[in-house]
Each structure stands twice: as C-alpha cells, then as structure tokens.
Amino acid sequence: MSELERITARRSELDVLAEELNKRLGEVEAERGELVIAERVLLRLAEHRAEVEAAVAVAPVKAQVAGRAVLLIPHRGEAQDETALPDDYRRILQIVRGGDGPVQVRAVGEELGLDVGLREKLEPLRAKMTKLADRGWLHKRPDGRFAVRR
C-alpha cells in the first residue's frame, strides 16, 4: 500500500469517526436540553410543595365530616414537626412530655385547668389524646396512660 493510499484510508476512517462523533454530540445536546427542562420542573414542584407545607404548618387542615367542620390531625410521619398540629394538641404534647413518665388523662386535664371531677369534662381530652396516639404522636399504654413517642 502506498503512502497516498494509506493517507486516503486514514482520512476515510477519520471521516467516519467524525460523523459518529457528530451524531453522538447531537444526542448529548438533546439530552442536556431535556435535563434543563426537568430541572426547572423539579424546582417549581419543590417551590410549590414548600408553599403548601408552609400553609399547612400555619393553619391546621379543616375538613367536613357528616356536615360538621373538623380539624384533621396529621400522622407524625407526614408532618415536619408539631407546628402542623392545632394549638390545643401541641399543648397536650408539651404536658405529656413534661411529665416524669407516662401520664394519666386526669393529670393532663389538671394541668389544662379542666374540672377533673367530672368525667364528661375529661372525655373530650381523652379523645384528643387517643387521636394523637392513633396518629403516632403519643403512645397509649395498656394501663390507659400516655407517653410521648421518641
């Protein structure tokens, strides 16, 4: 093979390689464009989620159940922190946390200033504490006392 033939063959190889590289470069640029769009979408979704979470943290979610307005108490894993709870539920958590161990509903009622001598005054509080336990904020022990979940 002469020098001229070798040069022509090598140039042909390089032309094929350049064509392959140009094709690959086009694919890379197209994918980069798609990633830029995906990044914008994710940033917008993150901003929207932050706005929604901030709104939920400021005001507890209210819903209609059987025609009555009720507060929705979030599950512990769904909420960032206790600020997602209504004020009275946060106060209950503070009282239980401040106890020397598991506390009775009566002790929480006393701390809240309720008339603990009347069962009908404690039952709404017991219902709230049970709801907190059902949602993972408190632990209800078999003896009826409550403790904060760690």
DSSP file (Angstrom, degrees, kcal/mol; ACC not computed):
  #  RESIDUE AA STRUCTURE BP1 BP2  ACC     N-H-->O    O-->H-N    N-H-->O    O-->H-N    TCO  KAPPA ALPHA  PHI   PSI    X-CA   Y-CA   Z-CA
    1    1 A M              0   0    0      0, 0.0     2,-0.1     0, 0.0     0, 0.0   0.000 360.0 360.0 360.0 132.5    0.0    0.0    0.0
    2    2 A S     >  -     0   0    0      1,-0.1     4,-2.4     4,-0.0     5,-0.2  -0.311 360.0-107.6 -81.6 167.0    1.4    3.3   -1.0
    3    3 A E  H  > S+     0   0    0      1,-0.2     4,-2.4     2,-0.2     5,-0.2   0.893 120.7  53.0 -60.0 -41.3    1.7    6.4    1.2
    4    4 A L  H  > S+     0   0    0      1,-0.2     4,-2.4     2,-0.2    -1,-0.2   0.906 109.1  48.4 -63.8 -42.6   -1.1    8.0   -0.7
    5    5 A E  H  > S+     0   0    0      2,-0.2     4,-2.6     1,-0.2    -1,-0.2   0.898 111.2  51.1 -64.6 -40.4   -3.4    5.0   -0.3
    6    6 A R  H  X S+     0   0    0     -4,-2.4     4,-2.5     2,-0.2    -2,-0.2   0.912 111.1  47.6 -63.2 -42.7   -2.6    5.0    3.5
    7    7 A I  H  X S+     0   0    0     -4,-2.4     4,-2.5     2,-0.2    -2,-0.2   0.917 112.7  48.9 -64.8 -43.6   -3.4    8.7    3.8
    8    8 A T  H  X S+     0   0    0     -4,-2.4     4,-2.0     2,-0.2    -2,-0.2   0.907 112.5  48.0 -63.9 -42.2   -6.7    8.3    1.9
    9    9 A A  H  X S+     0   0    0     -4,-2.6     4,-2.3     2,-0.2    -2,-0.2   0.913 112.8  48.4 -64.8 -42.9   -7.7    5.2    4.0
   10   10 A R  H  X S+     0   0    0     -4,-2.5     4,-2.5     1,-0.2    -2,-0.2   0.909 110.4  50.8 -66.5 -40.0   -6.9    7.1    7.2
   11   11 A R  H  X S+     0   0    0     -4,-2.5     4,-2.3     1,-0.2    -1,-0.2   0.892 109.5  51.4 -63.4 -38.7   -8.8   10.2    6.1
   12   12 A S  H  X S+     0   0    0     -4,-2.0     4,-2.1     2,-0.2    -2,-0.2   0.910 109.8  49.4 -62.9 -43.1  -11.8    7.9    5.3
   13   13 A E  H  X S+     0   0    0     -4,-2.3     4,-2.5     1,-0.2    -2,-0.2   0.919 112.1  48.4 -60.8 -43.8  -11.6    6.4    8.8
   14   14 A L  H  X S+     0   0    0     -4,-2.5     4,-2.8     2,-0.2    -2,-0.2   0.857 107.9  54.5 -67.6 -34.9  -11.5    9.8   10.4
   15   15 A D  H  X S+     0   0    0     -4,-2.3     4,-2.1     2,-0.2    -1,-0.2   0.919 110.5  46.5 -63.1 -42.8  -14.4   11.0    8.3
   16   16 A V  H  X S+     0   0    0     -4,-2.1     4,-2.3     2,-0.2    -2,-0.2   0.922 113.7  48.7 -63.6 -44.3  -16.5    8.0    9.6
   17   17 A L  H  X S+     0   0    0     -4,-2.5     4,-2.7     1,-0.2    -2,-0.2   0.909 110.3  50.9 -62.8 -42.8  -15.3    8.7   13.2
   18   18 A A  H  X S+     0   0    0     -4,-2.8     4,-2.5     1,-0.2    -1,-0.2   0.894 109.7  50.8 -62.3 -40.1  -16.2   12.4   12.8
   19   19 A E  H  X S+     0   0    0     -4,-2.1     4,-2.1     2,-0.2    -1,-0.2   0.914 111.7  47.2 -63.6 -43.1  -19.7   11.5   11.6
   20   20 A E  H  X S+     0   0    0     -4,-2.3     4,-2.6     2,-0.2    -2,-0.2   0.910 112.8  49.3 -63.5 -43.1  -20.2    9.2   14.6
   21   21 A L  H  X S+     0   0    0     -4,-2.7     4,-2.8     2,-0.2    -2,-0.2   0.893 109.8  50.9 -65.6 -39.9  -18.9   11.8   17.0
   22   22 A N  H  X S+     0   0    0     -4,-2.5     4,-2.1     2,-0.2    -1,-0.2   0.905 111.3  48.7 -62.9 -41.3  -21.2   14.5   15.5
   23   23 A K  H  X S+     0   0    0     -4,-2.1     4,-1.9     2,-0.2    -2,-0.2   0.939 113.6  46.2 -62.6 -46.7  -24.2   12.1   15.8
   24   24 A R  H  X S+     0   0    0     -4,-2.6     4,-2.4     1,-0.2    -2,-0.2   0.891 110.0  54.3 -63.9 -40.0  -23.3   11.4   19.4
   25   25 A L  H  X S+     0   0    0     -4,-2.8     4,-2.6     1,-0.2    -1,-0.2   0.895 106.7  51.9 -61.5 -40.4  -22.8   15.1   20.2
   26   26 A G  H  X S+     0   0    0     -4,-2.1     4,-2.1     2,-0.2    -1,-0.2   0.899 110.1  48.9 -61.7 -41.2  -26.3   15.8   18.9
   27   27 A E  H  X S+     0   0    0     -4,-1.9     4,-2.3     2,-0.2    -2,-0.2   0.906 111.3  49.7 -65.1 -41.6  -27.7   13.1   21.2
   28   28 A V  H  X S+     0   0    0     -4,-2.4     4,-2.5     1,-0.2    -2,-0.2   0.919 110.9  48.9 -64.0 -44.2  -25.8   14.5   24.1
   29   29 A E  H  X S+     0   0    0     -4,-2.6     4,-2.0     1,-0.2    -1,-0.2   0.886 110.7  51.0 -64.4 -38.5  -27.0   18.1   23.4
   30   30 A A  H  X S+     0   0    0     -4,-2.1     4,-1.9     2,-0.2    -1,-0.2   0.919 111.4  47.5 -64.1 -43.4  -30.6   16.9   23.1
   31   31 A E  H  X S+     0   0    0     -4,-2.3     4,-2.2     1,-0.2    -2,-0.2   0.891 109.3  53.4 -66.4 -38.7  -30.4   15.0   26.5
   32   32 A R  H  X S+     0   0    0     -4,-2.5     4,-2.0     1,-0.2    -1,-0.2   0.899 107.4  52.0 -61.7 -39.6  -28.8   18.1   28.1
   33   33 A G  H  X S+     0   0    0     -4,-2.0     4,-1.8     1,-0.2    -1,-0.2   0.898 109.1  49.9 -62.0 -41.0  -31.8   20.2   26.9
   34   34 A E  H  X S+     0   0    0     -4,-1.9     4,-2.5     1,-0.2    -2,-0.2   0.884 109.0  52.4 -64.6 -38.3  -34.2   17.6   28.4
   35   35 A L  H  X S+     0   0    0     -4,-2.2     4,-2.5     2,-0.2    -2,-0.2   0.873 105.5  54.2 -66.8 -36.8  -32.3   17.7   31.7
   36   36 A V  H  X S+     0   0    0     -4,-2.0     4,-2.0     2,-0.2    -1,-0.2   0.924 111.2  45.8 -61.5 -44.2  -32.6   21.6   31.8
   37   37 A I  H  X S+     0   0    0     -4,-1.8     4,-2.3     2,-0.2    -2,-0.2   0.927 112.3  50.3 -64.6 -45.0  -36.3   21.3   31.4
   38   38 A A  H  X S+     0   0    0     -4,-2.5     4,-2.5     1,-0.2    -2,-0.2   0.892 108.9  52.6 -60.7 -40.0  -36.6   18.5   34.0
   39   39 A E  H  X S+     0   0    0     -4,-2.5     4,-2.3     2,-0.2    -1,-0.2   0.910 108.7  49.8 -62.5 -43.4  -34.6   20.6   36.5
   40   40 A R  H  X S+     0   0    0     -4,-2.0     4,-2.3     2,-0.2    -2,-0.2   0.918 111.1  49.5 -60.8 -44.1  -36.9   23.6   36.0
   41   41 A V  H  X S+     0   0    0     -4,-2.3     4,-2.5     1,-0.2    -2,-0.2   0.932 111.3  48.6 -62.3 -45.9  -39.9   21.4   36.6
   42   42 A L  H  X S+     0   0    0     -4,-2.5     4,-2.5     1,-0.2    -1,-0.2   0.890 110.4  51.2 -62.9 -39.6  -38.5   19.9   39.8
   43   43 A L  H  X S+     0   0    0     -4,-2.3     4,-2.3     2,-0.2    -1,-0.2   0.911 111.2  48.1 -63.9 -41.4  -37.6   23.4   41.1
   44   44 A R  H  X S+     0   0    0     -4,-2.3     4,-2.5     2,-0.2    -2,-0.2   0.907 112.0  49.4 -65.3 -41.0  -41.1   24.6   40.5
   45   45 A L  H  X S+     0   0    0     -4,-2.5     4,-2.8     2,-0.2    -2,-0.2   0.904 110.5  50.5 -63.8 -40.7  -42.5   21.5   42.2
   46   46 A A  H  X S+     0   0    0     -4,-2.5     4,-2.3     2,-0.2    -2,-0.2   0.903 111.1  48.6 -64.2 -41.0  -40.2   22.0   45.2
   47   47 A E  H  X S+     0   0    0     -4,-2.3     4,-2.1     2,-0.2    -2,-0.2   0.924 112.8  48.1 -63.2 -44.1  -41.3   25.6   45.5
   48   48 A H  H  X S+     0   0    0     -4,-2.5     4,-2.4     1,-0.2    -2,-0.2   0.918 111.5  49.9 -63.4 -43.3  -45.0   24.7   45.3
   49   49 A R  H  X S+     0   0    0     -4,-2.8     4,-2.9     1,-0.2     5,-0.2   0.906 109.5  51.4 -62.4 -41.4  -44.5   21.9   47.9
   50   50 A A  H  X S+     0   0    0     -4,-2.3     4,-2.3     2,-0.2    -1,-0.2   0.897 109.9  49.9 -62.9 -39.6  -42.7   24.4   50.2
   51   51 A E  H  X S+     0   0    0     -4,-2.1     4,-2.2     2,-0.2    -2,-0.2   0.923 112.6  46.9 -63.9 -43.8  -45.6   26.8   49.9
   52   52 A V  H  X S+     0   0    0     -4,-2.4     4,-2.4     2,-0.2    -2,-0.2   0.928 112.9  48.7 -64.5 -45.1  -48.2   24.1   50.6
   53   53 A E  H  X S+     0   0    0     -4,-2.9     4,-2.4     1,-0.2    -1,-0.2   0.884 110.9  51.0 -63.3 -38.3  -46.2   22.8   53.6
   54   54 A A  H  X S+     0   0    0     -4,-2.3     4,-1.7    -5,-0.2    -1,-0.2   0.905 110.5  49.1 -65.3 -40.5  -45.9   26.4   55.0
   55   55 A A  H  X S+     0   0    0     -4,-2.2     4,-2.0     1,-0.2    -2,-0.2   0.892 112.3  48.1 -65.7 -39.2  -49.6   26.9   54.6
   56   56 A V  H  < S+     0   0    0     -4,-2.4    -2,-0.2     1,-0.2    -1,-0.2   0.889 110.2  51.9 -68.0 -38.9  -50.4   23.6   56.4
   57   57 A A  H  < S+     0   0    0     -4,-2.4    -1,-0.2     1,-0.2    -2,-0.2   0.837 111.5  47.6 -67.4 -31.5  -47.9   24.5   59.2
   58   58 A V  H  < S+     0   0    0     -4,-1.7    -2,-0.2     1,-0.3    -1,-0.2   0.913 123.9  24.3 -75.9 -43.2  -49.6   27.9   59.7
   59   59 A A  S  < S-     0   0    0     -4,-2.0    -1,-0.3    -5,-0.2     3,-0.1  -0.983  83.8-121.2-129.1 125.1  -53.2   26.6   59.8
   60   60 A P        -     0   0    0      0, 0.0     2,-0.2     0, 0.0    13,-0.1  -0.289  41.9 -98.8 -59.6 147.8  -54.3   23.1   60.6
   61   61 A V        -     0   0    0     11,-0.5    11,-3.4    23,-0.3     2,-0.4  -0.503  38.9-158.4 -72.8 132.3  -56.3   21.4   57.9
   62   62 A K  E     +A   71   0A   0     -2,-0.2     2,-0.3     9,-0.2     9,-0.2  -0.869  13.8 175.1-111.3 147.1  -60.0   21.6   58.2
   63   63 A A  E     -A   70   0A   0      7,-2.8     7,-3.0    -2,-0.4     2,-0.5  -0.913  31.5-110.0-142.3 168.8  -62.5   19.2   56.6
   64   64 A Q  E     +A   69   0A   0     -2,-0.3     2,-0.4     5,-0.2     5,-0.2  -0.911  31.5 176.8-104.5 125.8  -66.2   18.4   56.5
   65   65 A V  E >  S-A   68   0A   0      3,-2.9     3,-2.1    -2,-0.5    -2,-0.0  -0.982  76.0 -18.0-129.1 119.5  -67.3   15.2   58.1
   66   66 A A  T 3  S-     0   0    0     -2,-0.4    -1,-0.1     1,-0.3     3,-0.1   0.862 128.6 -53.9  52.5  38.6  -71.1   14.5   58.2
   67   67 A G  T 3  S+     0   0    0      1,-0.2     2,-0.4     0, 0.0    -1,-0.3   0.477 117.2 111.3  80.0   1.4  -71.7   18.2   57.6
   68   68 A R  E <  S-A   65   0A   0     -3,-2.1    -3,-2.9     0, 0.0     2,-0.4  -0.867  70.5-119.6-110.7 143.8  -69.5   19.3   60.5
   69   69 A A  E     +A   64   0A   0     -2,-0.4     2,-0.3    -5,-0.2    -5,-0.2  -0.671  39.6 175.7 -78.7 129.0  -66.2   21.1   60.3
   70   70 A V  E     -A   63   0A   0     -7,-3.0    -7,-2.8    -2,-0.4     2,-0.4  -0.953  30.6-117.2-132.5 153.3  -63.4   19.1   61.9
   71   71 A L  E     -A   62   0A   0     -2,-0.3     2,-0.6    -9,-0.2    -9,-0.2  -0.742  25.4-135.6 -87.6 135.8  -59.7   19.5   62.3
   72   72 A L        -     0   0    0    -11,-3.4   -11,-0.5    -2,-0.4    -1,-0.0  -0.826  12.1-151.5 -92.9 124.0  -57.5   17.0   60.6
   73   73 A I        -     0   0    0     -2,-0.6    12,-0.1   -13,-0.1     3,-0.1  -0.852  19.4-133.1 -95.6 117.7  -54.6   15.8   62.8
   74   74 A P        -     0   0    0      0, 0.0     2,-0.1     0, 0.0    61,-0.1  -0.308  21.3-104.1 -71.4 153.3  -51.7   14.7   60.6
   75   75 A H    >>  -     0   0    0      1,-0.1     4,-1.4    61,-0.1     3,-0.9  -0.443  34.2-113.3 -68.5 150.7  -49.8   11.5   61.2
   76   76 A R  T 34 S+     0   0    0     59,-3.0     3,-0.2     1,-0.3    60,-0.1   0.864 115.7  51.9 -58.3 -38.6  -46.5   12.1   62.8
   77   77 A G  T 34 S+     0   0    0     58,-0.3    -1,-0.3     1,-0.2    59,-0.1   0.750 107.9  52.5 -71.0 -23.4  -44.6   10.9   59.7
   78   78 A E  T <4 S+     0   0    0     -3,-0.9     2,-0.3     3,-0.0    -1,-0.2   0.781  99.6  72.2 -81.9 -28.5  -46.5   13.2   57.4
   79   79 A A  S  < S-     0   0    0     -4,-1.4     3,-0.1    -3,-0.2   -26,-0.0  -0.644  73.0-141.3 -93.3 144.7  -45.8   16.4   59.4
   80   80 A Q  S    S-     0   0    0     -2,-0.3     2,-0.3     1,-0.2    -1,-0.1   0.927  78.8 -32.2 -65.6 -45.6  -42.5   18.1   59.6
   81   81 A D  S >  S-     0   0    0     -3,-0.1     3,-1.6     4,-0.0    -1,-0.2  -0.872  81.5 -66.2-158.8-171.1  -42.9   18.9   63.2
   82   82 A E  G >  S+     0   0    0      1,-0.3     3,-2.3    -2,-0.3     8,-0.1   0.639 109.8  83.5 -66.2 -15.4  -45.5   19.7   65.9
   83   83 A T  G 3  S+     0   0    0      1,-0.3    -1,-0.3     7,-0.0     7,-0.1   0.684  79.2  68.4 -65.1 -14.1  -46.4   23.0   64.3
   84   84 A A  G <  S+     0   0    0     -3,-1.6   -23,-0.3     2,-0.1    -1,-0.3   0.616  89.1  83.9 -76.4 -11.3  -48.7   21.1   62.0
   85   85 A L  S <  S-     0   0    0     -3,-2.3   -12,-0.1    -4,-0.1     5,-0.0  -0.607  91.0-101.5 -91.5 151.4  -50.9   20.4   65.0
   86   86 A P     >  -     0   0    0      0, 0.0     4,-2.1     0, 0.0     3,-0.5  -0.279  40.9-103.6 -62.4 158.7  -53.6   22.8   66.4
   87   87 A D  H  > S+     0   0    0      1,-0.2     4,-2.4     2,-0.2     5,-0.2   0.881 118.9  52.7 -55.2 -45.5  -52.6   24.7   69.5
   88   88 A D  H  > S+     0   0    0      1,-0.2     4,-1.7     2,-0.2    -1,-0.2   0.854 110.1  48.8 -65.1 -32.9  -54.6   22.6   72.0
   89   89 A Y  H  > S+     0   0    0     -3,-0.5     4,-2.1     2,-0.2    -1,-0.2   0.877 110.2  51.2 -71.9 -37.5  -53.0   19.4   70.7
   90   90 A R  H  X S+     0   0    0     -4,-2.1     4,-2.2     2,-0.2    -2,-0.2   0.899 108.5  52.4 -64.1 -39.1  -49.5   20.9   70.9
   91   91 A R  H  X S+     0   0    0     -4,-2.4     4,-2.2     2,-0.2    -2,-0.2   0.904 107.3  51.9 -63.1 -41.5  -50.2   21.9   74.5
   92   92 A I  H  X S+     0   0    0     -4,-1.7     4,-2.6     1,-0.2     5,-0.2   0.926 109.3  50.1 -60.0 -45.2  -51.2   18.3   75.3
   93   93 A L  H  X S+     0   0    0     -4,-2.1     4,-2.7     1,-0.2    -2,-0.2   0.902 109.3  51.7 -60.9 -40.7  -47.9   17.1   73.8
   94   94 A Q  H  X S+     0   0    0     -4,-2.2     4,-1.9     2,-0.2    -1,-0.2   0.908 110.8  47.8 -62.4 -41.5  -46.0   19.6   75.9
   95   95 A I  H  X S+     0   0    0     -4,-2.2     4,-0.6     2,-0.2    -2,-0.2   0.934 113.5  46.4 -66.1 -45.9  -47.7   18.5   79.1
   96   96 A V  H >< S+     0   0    0     -4,-2.6     3,-1.0     1,-0.2     5,-0.3   0.912 113.0  50.4 -63.4 -41.3  -47.2   14.8   78.4
   97   97 A R  H 3< S+     0   0    0     -4,-2.7    -1,-0.2     1,-0.2    -2,-0.2   0.851 107.4  54.9 -64.2 -34.0  -43.5   15.5   77.5
   98   98 A G  H 3< S+     0   0    0     -4,-1.9    -1,-0.2    -5,-0.2    -2,-0.2   0.581  89.5 101.8 -77.6  -9.0  -43.1   17.4   80.8
   99   99 A G  S << S-     0   0    0     -3,-1.0     4,-0.1    -4,-0.6    -3,-0.0  -0.251  83.7-117.5 -72.6 164.0  -44.3   14.5   82.9
  100  100 A D  S    S-     0   0    0      2,-0.1    -1,-0.1     1,-0.0    -3,-0.1   0.368  87.4 -40.4 -81.3   6.4  -42.0   12.2   84.8
  101  101 A G  S    S-     0   0    0     -5,-0.3    -2,-0.1    45,-0.1    45,-0.1  -0.962 112.1  -3.0 162.9-159.6  -43.1    9.3   82.7
  102  102 A P  S    S-     0   0    0      0, 0.0     2,-0.3     0, 0.0    45,-0.2  -0.319  71.2-151.5 -58.2 138.9  -46.4    8.1   81.3
  103  103 A V  B     -B  146   0B   0     43,-2.9    43,-3.1    -4,-0.1     2,-0.2  -0.816   8.5-122.4-117.6 154.2  -49.3   10.4   82.4
  104  104 A Q     >  -     0   0    0     -2,-0.3     4,-1.7    41,-0.2     3,-0.3  -0.556  27.4-116.2 -87.3 157.2  -53.0    9.8   83.0
  105  105 A V  H  > S+     0   0    0     39,-0.3     4,-2.7     1,-0.2     5,-0.2   0.887 116.2  59.9 -58.9 -39.0  -55.6   11.9   81.2
  106  106 A R  H  > S+     0   0    0      1,-0.2     4,-2.5     2,-0.2    -1,-0.2   0.894 102.8  50.8 -57.4 -42.8  -56.6   13.3   84.6
  107  107 A A  H  > S+     0   0    0     -3,-0.3     4,-2.0     2,-0.2    -1,-0.2   0.894 111.4  47.5 -64.8 -39.9  -53.1   14.8   85.2
  108  108 A V  H  X S+     0   0    0     -4,-1.7     4,-1.9     2,-0.2    -2,-0.2   0.911 111.0  52.4 -66.3 -41.2  -53.2   16.4   81.8
  109  109 A G  H  X>S+     0   0    0     -4,-2.7     5,-2.9     2,-0.2     4,-0.6   0.898 108.1  50.6 -60.6 -41.8  -56.7   17.7   82.5
  110  110 A E  H ><5S+     0   0    0     -4,-2.5     3,-1.1     1,-0.2    -1,-0.2   0.924 109.5  50.6 -61.2 -43.9  -55.5   19.2   85.8
  111  111 A E  H 3<5S+     0   0    0     -4,-2.0    -1,-0.2     1,-0.3    -2,-0.2   0.840 110.5  49.8 -63.4 -32.8  -52.6   20.9   84.0
  112  112 A L  H 3<5S-     0   0    0     -4,-1.9    -1,-0.3    -5,-0.1    -2,-0.2   0.542 118.4-113.2 -82.4  -7.1  -55.1   22.4   81.4
  113  113 A G  T <<5 +     0   0    0     -3,-1.1    -3,-0.2    -4,-0.6     2,-0.1   0.711  63.0 152.2  83.9  20.9  -57.3   23.6   84.2
  114  114 A L      < -     0   0    0     -5,-2.9     2,-1.3    -6,-0.2    -1,-0.2  -0.466  59.0-104.4 -80.9 156.4  -60.2   21.3   83.5
  115  115 A D    >   -     0   0    0      1,-0.2     3,-1.3    -2,-0.1     6,-0.3  -0.692  40.0-175.4 -78.8  95.4  -62.7   20.2   86.2
  116  116 A V  T 3  S+     0   0    0     -2,-1.3    -1,-0.2     1,-0.3     6,-0.1   0.551  70.5  75.5 -76.6  -6.9  -61.3   16.7   86.5
  117  117 A G  T 3  S+     0   0    0      1,-0.1     2,-0.6    -3,-0.1    -1,-0.3   0.686  86.9  70.2 -75.3 -17.4  -64.0   15.6   89.0
  118  118 A L  S X> S-     0   0    0     -3,-1.3     3,-1.3     1,-0.1     4,-0.9  -0.898  70.1-154.4-107.0 121.3  -66.5   15.4   86.1
  119  119 A R  H >> S+     0   0    0     -2,-0.6     4,-1.8     1,-0.3     3,-0.8   0.867  94.0  61.5 -60.0 -37.7  -66.0   12.5   83.6
  120  120 A E  H 34 S+     0   0    0      1,-0.3    -1,-0.3     2,-0.2    -4,-0.1   0.714 101.3  54.2 -65.9 -18.1  -67.7   14.4   80.8
  121  121 A K  H <4 S+     0   0    0     -3,-1.3     4,-0.5    -6,-0.3    -1,-0.3   0.763 111.3  44.6 -81.7 -26.9  -65.0   17.1   81.1
  122  122 A L  H <X S+     0   0    0     -4,-0.9     4,-2.8    -3,-0.8     5,-0.2   0.739  96.1  74.5 -88.6 -24.4  -62.2   14.5   80.6
  123  123 A E  H  X S+     0   0    0     -4,-1.8     4,-2.4     1,-0.2     5,-0.2   0.892  94.8  49.5 -62.3 -42.0  -63.7   12.5   77.8
  124  124 A P  H  > S+     0   0    0      0, 0.0     4,-1.9     0, 0.0    -1,-0.2   0.899 113.5  48.4 -61.6 -36.5  -63.1   15.1   75.0
  125  125 A L  H  > S+     0   0    0     -4,-0.5     4,-2.6     2,-0.2    -2,-0.2   0.916 110.0  51.1 -67.0 -43.2  -59.5   15.4   76.3
  126  126 A R  H  X S+     0   0    0     -4,-2.8     4,-2.5     1,-0.2    -1,-0.2   0.900 109.0  52.4 -59.7 -40.7  -59.2   11.5   76.3
  127  127 A A  H  X S+     0   0    0     -4,-2.4     4,-2.3     2,-0.2    -1,-0.2   0.905 109.9  48.0 -63.1 -41.4  -60.4   11.6   72.7
  128  128 A K  H  X S+     0   0    0     -4,-1.9     4,-2.3     2,-0.2    -2,-0.2   0.918 112.8  47.7 -65.3 -42.7  -57.8   14.1   71.7
  129  129 A M  H  X S+     0   0    0     -4,-2.6     4,-1.9     1,-0.2    -2,-0.2   0.879 111.8  50.2 -67.4 -36.5  -55.0   12.1   73.4
  130  130 A T  H  X S+     0   0    0     -4,-2.5     4,-2.9     2,-0.2    -1,-0.2   0.891 109.2  51.9 -66.5 -39.2  -56.2    8.9   71.8
  131  131 A K  H  X S+     0   0    0     -4,-2.3     4,-1.8     2,-0.2    -2,-0.2   0.910 108.7  50.7 -63.3 -41.5  -56.3   10.7   68.4
  132  132 A L  H  <>S+     0   0    0     -4,-2.3     5,-2.5     1,-0.2     6,-1.2   0.879 111.8  48.3 -62.3 -36.9  -52.7   11.8   69.0
  133  133 A A  H ><5S+     0   0    0     -4,-1.9     3,-1.4     4,-0.2    -2,-0.2   0.914 109.2  52.2 -68.4 -42.7  -51.8    8.2   69.8
  134  134 A D  H 3<5S+     0   0    0     -4,-2.9    -2,-0.2     1,-0.3    -1,-0.2   0.822 110.5  49.3 -61.8 -30.7  -53.5    6.9   66.7
  135  135 A R  T 3<5S-     0   0    0     -4,-1.8   -59,-3.0    -5,-0.2   -58,-0.3   0.403 120.9-107.0 -92.1   2.2  -51.5    9.4   64.6
  136  136 A G  T < 5S+     0   0    0     -3,-1.4    -3,-0.2     2,-0.3    -2,-0.1   0.507  92.3 108.4  91.2   3.8  -48.2    8.4   66.2
  137  137 A W  S   <S+     0   0    0     -5,-2.5    12,-1.6    -6,-0.2     2,-0.3   0.846  85.1  24.5 -81.6 -35.0  -47.6   11.5   68.3
  138  138 A L  E    S-C  148   0B   0     -6,-1.2     2,-0.5    10,-0.2    -2,-0.3  -0.808  73.4-130.2-122.7 164.7  -48.2    9.7   71.6
  139  139 A H  E     -C  147   0B   0      8,-3.5     8,-2.1    -2,-0.3     2,-0.7  -0.983  17.2-150.0-115.7 123.2  -48.1    6.1   72.8
  140  140 A K  E     -C  146   0B   0     -2,-0.5     6,-0.2     6,-0.2     5,-0.0  -0.840  16.1-148.1 -95.4 119.7  -51.2    4.8   74.7
  141  141 A R    >   -     0   0    0      4,-3.1     3,-2.2    -2,-0.7    -2,-0.0  -0.425  25.4-108.8 -83.6 159.8  -50.2    2.2   77.2
  142  142 A P  T 3  S+     0   0    0      0, 0.0    -1,-0.1     0, 0.0    -2,-0.0   0.779 118.6  60.9 -59.1 -26.6  -52.4   -0.8   78.2
  143  143 A D  T 3  S-     0   0    0      2,-0.1     3,-0.1     1,-0.1    -3,-0.0   0.422 121.3-106.8 -82.7   3.7  -53.0    0.9   81.6
  144  144 A G  S <  S+     0   0    0     -3,-2.2   -39,-0.3     1,-0.3     2,-0.1   0.387  80.1 125.5  90.7  -4.2  -54.5    3.9   79.9
  145  145 A R        -     0   0    0    -41,-0.1    -4,-3.1   -43,-0.1     2,-0.3  -0.485  51.0-134.9 -86.2 162.3  -51.6    6.3   80.5
  146  146 A F  E     -BC 103 140B   0    -43,-3.1   -43,-2.9    -6,-0.2     2,-0.3  -0.896  19.2-178.2-121.4 146.2  -49.9    8.2   77.7
  147  147 A A  E     - C   0 139B   0     -8,-2.1    -8,-3.5    -2,-0.3     2,-0.3  -0.963  34.6-102.1-137.3 155.4  -46.3    8.8   76.8
  148  148 A V  E     - C   0 138B   0     -2,-0.3     2,-0.3   -52,-0.2   -10,-0.2  -0.571  37.8-121.1 -76.4 137.9  -44.6   10.8   74.0
  149  149 A R              0   0    0    -12,-1.6    -1,-0.1    -2,-0.3   -10,-0.0  -0.586 360.0 360.0 -77.3 142.1  -43.2    8.7   71.2
  150  150 A R              0   0    0     -2,-0.3    -1,-0.1   -12,-0.0   -13,-0.0   0.399 360.0 360.0 -96.5 360.0  -39.5    9.0   70.6
